[in-house]
Amino acid sequence: MTEITNILQKIIKVMQVFIALGSTLAFIYLGYMTYTKKFDEVKKNLPWILLGLALLFVSYSIPVLLLSFLEVKKITP
């Protein structure tokens, strides 16, 4: 059981890194778009960037939730 949790933790950590890098690059891109006065495209893409950031913050709580569900506890009668 610990092998499964270790694998899940590694997968989630890799996902967190990709989401953080993607969000950072997207904010840089949106900053450039704002600088070049393309406000319509910025307004169209901003909600997706914010959704990605929300996913990033949620991804830090996912390992805790997964480990609590996978943890086997003995129930005494």
Steps between C-alpha positions, in 0.01 A plus 500: 500500500786738570638445150172618350493812715862579412424470128191721537700761688766509229240534224323782682828684566588484129152630413544787746827603336344499152198699617722757673720540192199520270331764714817706518551488125133583440519807727812617318321453169193688624725779624655526155152500341391780733814696415423469128141617561318176409246525781234283336729197493609565858137511615433174317799312649511638855229271646689193377820623662321562828346152480850359457619685809204372699589149384855560616387593850261205512775265385688564822207362700438199273787289643366545851152395392624199303719378782218533750270292277766236429607463859375173644380526857374223720153555637452354844149385594 
